[in-house]
Amino acid sequence: MLEVHEVRLARTTADPDDHPSPPRPEIAFVGRSNVGKSSLLNTLCRNRRLARVSGSPGKTQTINYFDVGGACYFVDLPGYGYAAVPDEIRRTWGPMIEGYLERSPRLAGVVSLIDGRHDPTDLDLRMVGWLAEREIPTLVALTKADRVPRGRRRPRLEATASALGLDPDQVVWFSSRTGEGRDSVFAAVNLLLEETS
């Protein structure tokens, strides 16, 4: 099982082909701006200060590699969709994200974050469909689970899986506030790493 006793920022870059050394399997995290990507990473790694959390979208503007105990890298990609940053910066994110996902020889899988309070957006559907077309193993984490009543969660999960064309087993609820879903995400990440090795 993957351990997170020692997690550190290994590299920050705008170049999708600039990977840290030594080579290790990579798990990428994608999602719309302000979906809770940094909070999820911090919860997974039990370190509130690991990834920068902000109330305003668009704070992650580079590809950030976190070395997870020497076993793999967690790769935090810029959020897609609306972000309160200059247009010329936002336009670079598409090629940066796509370049990384298409060309990384170390990519073991992707955790795609979607706000669980709402239906997937067109951008969410396009991202998951794009990953499926390229046969990149994907887990969908529905964030902000603590804001959705328990009685509504299963129907919403099944509806989201159906909209994305996924098996419900590929979708989990996650809350950075309560830690719910952390074990499920970790189990999926471990499986991806095992399949890579």
WORANOR-V623194 format. One record per residue. N is the residue number from 1. RES is the residue in one small letter. PHI is phi in whole degrees, 0 to 359 (* if undefined). PSI is psi in whole degrees, -180 to 180 (* if undefined). D_CENTER is the distance of its C-alpha to the mean C-alpha in whole Angstrom. Layout:
# WORANOR-V623194
n	res	phi	psi	d_center
N	RES	PHI	PSI	D_CENTER
N	RES	PHI	PSI	D_CENTER
This chain:
# WORANOR-V623194
n	res	phi	psi	d_center
1	m	*	142	19
2	l	295	136	17
3	e	248	151	18
4	v	235	33	17
5	h	294	-32	20
6	e	226	106	20
7	v	235	133	17
8	r	219	153	17
9	l	288	120	16
10	a	263	-35	17
11	r	199	144	17
12	t	235	126	16
13	t	208	156	17
14	a	258	1	17
15	d	261	114	18
16	p	295	-13	16
17	d	258	6	19
18	d	262	87	19
19	h	265	148	18
20	p	287	163	19
21	s	243	151	21
22	p	286	162	22
23	p	297	134	20
24	r	214	158	18
25	p	301	149	15
26	e	237	136	11
27	i	246	117	8
28	a	264	148	6
29	f	240	122	2
30	v	233	158	4
31	g	168	167	6
32	r	296	155	10
33	s	304	136	11
34	n	72	22	12
35	v	275	-12	10
36	g	107	26	9
37	k	296	-48	6
38	s	296	-40	9
39	s	296	-39	11
40	l	297	-46	8
41	l	299	-43	8
42	n	296	-39	12
43	t	292	-44	12
44	l	302	-41	11
45	c	266	2	13
46	r	53	47	16
47	n	212	105	16
48	r	294	-20	17
49	r	256	7	17
50	l	294	-61	15
51	a	255	142	12
52	r	287	122	14
53	v	258	137	14
54	s	217	151	16
55	g	282	-15	18
56	s	253	142	18
57	p	292	156	15
58	g	90	16	15
59	k	286	-30	15
60	t	275	108	12
61	q	244	6	15
62	t	223	175	14
63	i	270	121	12
64	n	247	123	12
65	y	258	125	12
66	f	250	124	13
67	d	280	117	15
68	v	259	93	15
69	g	58	23	19
70	g	75	5	19
71	a	264	-34	18
72	c	196	177	15
73	y	244	133	12
74	f	270	128	9
75	v	246	112	8
76	d	268	111	7
77	l	265	154	8
78	p	303	147	10
79	g	289	144	9
80	y	262	165	11
81	g	91	-159	15
82	y	300	138	17
83	a	206	141	17
84	a	277	65	20
85	v	226	163	21
86	p	302	146	23
87	d	304	-40	23
88	e	294	-30	24
89	i	285	-46	21
90	r	299	-35	18
91	r	295	-24	20
92	t	282	-18	19
93	w	291	-39	15
94	g	303	-55	15
95	p	299	-34	17
96	m	294	-48	15
97	i	294	-49	12
98	e	296	-41	14
99	g	299	-44	16
100	y	297	-52	13
101	l	295	-32	12
102	e	280	-32	16
103	r	248	-9	17
104	s	291	118	15
105	p	285	-10	18
106	r	257	-3	16
107	l	294	117	13
108	a	268	-25	13
109	g	172	174	10
110	v	230	138	6
111	v	255	114	4
112	s	259	121	5
113	l	264	134	5
114	i	226	138	9
115	d	295	113	12
116	g	291	-11	14
117	r	281	-17	17
118	h	230	163	17
119	d	295	153	18
120	p	302	139	15
121	t	282	171	16
122	d	302	-38	17
123	l	293	-39	14
124	d	298	-46	12
125	l	298	-42	15
126	r	294	-41	15
127	m	296	-49	12
128	v	294	-38	12
129	g	296	-40	15
130	w	299	-43	15
131	l	295	-40	12
132	a	296	-41	15
133	e	301	-33	18
134	r	265	6	17
135	e	56	40	17
136	i	269	120	13
137	p	304	131	12
138	t	224	135	9
139	l	247	134	9
140	v	258	125	8
141	a	253	118	8
142	l	274	109	11
143	t	277	170	11
144	k	63	37	14
145	a	302	-33	16
146	d	294	-13	19
147	r	260	6	20
148	v	243	124	20
149	p	304	142	23
150	r	303	-36	23
151	g	294	-19	26
152	r	262	-7	23
153	r	289	-48	20
154	r	298	-49	21
155	p	301	-39	23
156	r	292	-40	20
157	l	299	-46	17
158	e	294	-39	20
159	a	293	-39	20
160	t	294	-46	17
161	a	301	-43	17
162	s	297	-45	20
163	a	297	-33	19
164	l	272	-8	16
165	g	73	31	18
166	l	247	160	17
167	d	287	140	18
168	p	305	-25	18
169	d	293	-15	17
170	q	270	4	13
171	v	235	131	13
172	v	227	154	13
173	w	275	149	13
174	f	214	139	12
175	s	226	120	14
176	s	287	-22	13
177	r	286	-42	17
178	t	256	-15	18
179	g	86	-1	16
180	e	301	134	16
181	g	91	-9	14
182	r	301	-46	13
183	d	296	-37	15
184	s	294	-43	14
185	v	295	-43	10
186	f	297	-41	12
187	a	299	-42	15
188	a	294	-42	12
189	v	297	-44	11
190	n	299	-41	15
191	l	297	-44	16
192	l	299	-42	14
193	l	292	-38	15
194	e	295	-42	19
195	e	294	-33	19
196	t	291	-41	18
197	s	284	*	21
